[in-house]
Amino acid sequence: MRWLVGIALLGLAACAELPAPIPPATTESAQPVLGPPLLRFVADGRIALRSGERHDHLRFHWEHSPEHDSVLLLSPLGQGLAELTRDASGARLTQPHQPPRVASDLRLLAQDVLGTPLPLEALADWLRGAHPELQGAVDGWQVTVSETTPYRQRRLLRVLEARREQSELKLIVDEWEADE
């Protein structure tokens, strides 16, 4: 269950056939980029996490605005497992039949639940297109956006992979919605 919480904190796998990858947009210097960033979005997708010999697969439903985030983590069959929320009052993790875990921000919540800091804000910025680079390092995690997708006048990530020591995370966004 600890890794399920870790996945929730990362914002958060079905057997659907995936479309062919779309090459990333590029700047004039031929560097791939994401963006411009979304202020508000709803994203649905899948998460796979491997730590050593352990493998976990989940689905997620993420609603984001500058004031609030809500990430619902679901089993591959659609059962709710956990919800992570963030607003001006702090960050909360809610799981069935357990008291909520609360912290002043996502980083401290991850530290409390997992015993290690996670680069949650940076990963959220990549997700919404505010990090134009397709690769980077954050708190010891190597992050790569391996596929992007066009969305209206933007370029958003389709597949994000993050690695640190014995852990690997793969986040796949299957569907985007935005009012902008």
VENGINOR-V57143 format. One record per residue. N is the residue number from 1. RES is the residue in one letter. SS is DSSP state (alpha for helix, beta for strand, coil for the rest). Layout:
BEGIN
n-><N,N>
res-><RES,RES>
ss-><SS,SS>
END
This chain:
BEGIN
n-><1,2,3,4,5,6,7,8,9,10,11,12,13,14,15,16,17,18,19,20,21,22,23,24,25,26,27,28,29,30,31,32,33,34,35,36,37,38,39,40,41,42,43,44,45,46,47,48,49,50,51,52,53,54,55,56,57,58,59,60,61,62,63,64,65,66,67,68,69,70,71,72,73,74,75,76,77,78,79,80,81,82,83,84,85,86,87,88,89,90,91,92,93,94,95,96,97,98,99,100,101,102,103,104,105,106,107,108,109,110,111,112,113,114,115,116,117,118,119,120,121,122,123,124,125,126,127,128,129,130,131,132,133,134,135,136,137,138,139,140,141,142,143,144,145,146,147,148,149,150,151,152,153,154,155,156,157,158,159,160,161,162,163,164,165,166,167,168,169,170,171,172,173,174,175,176,177,178,179,180>
res-><M,R,W,L,V,G,I,A,L,L,G,L,A,A,C,A,E,L,P,A,P,I,P,P,A,T,T,E,S,A,Q,P,V,L,G,P,P,L,L,R,F,V,A,D,G,R,I,A,L,R,S,G,E,R,H,D,H,L,R,F,H,W,E,H,S,P,E,H,D,S,V,L,L,L,S,P,L,G,Q,G,L,A,E,L,T,R,D,A,S,G,A,R,L,T,Q,P,H,Q,P,P,R,V,A,S,D,L,R,L,L,A,Q,D,V,L,G,T,P,L,P,L,E,A,L,A,D,W,L,R,G,A,H,P,E,L,Q,G,A,V,D,G,W,Q,V,T,V,S,E,T,T,P,Y,R,Q,R,R,L,L,R,V,L,E,A,R,R,E,Q,S,E,L,K,L,I,V,D,E,W,E,A,D,E>
ss-><coil,alpha,alpha,alpha,alpha,alpha,alpha,alpha,alpha,coil,coil,coil,coil,coil,coil,coil,coil,coil,coil,coil,coil,beta,coil,coil,beta,beta,coil,coil,coil,coil,coil,beta,beta,coil,beta,coil,coil,coil,coil,coil,beta,beta,beta,beta,beta,beta,beta,beta,beta,beta,beta,coil,coil,beta,beta,beta,beta,beta,beta,beta,beta,beta,beta,beta,beta,coil,coil,beta,beta,beta,beta,beta,beta,beta,coil,coil,coil,coil,coil,beta,beta,beta,beta,beta,beta,beta,beta,coil,coil,beta,beta,beta,beta,beta,beta,coil,coil,coil,coil,coil,beta,beta,beta,coil,coil,alpha,alpha,alpha,alpha,alpha,alpha,alpha,alpha,alpha,coil,coil,coil,coil,coil,alpha,alpha,alpha,alpha,alpha,alpha,alpha,alpha,alpha,coil,coil,coil,coil,coil,coil,beta,beta,beta,beta,coil,coil,beta,beta,beta,beta,beta,beta,beta,beta,beta,beta,beta,coil,coil,beta,beta,beta,beta,beta,beta,beta,beta,beta,beta,beta,coil,coil,beta,beta,beta,beta,beta,beta,beta,beta,beta,beta,beta,coil,coil,coil>
END
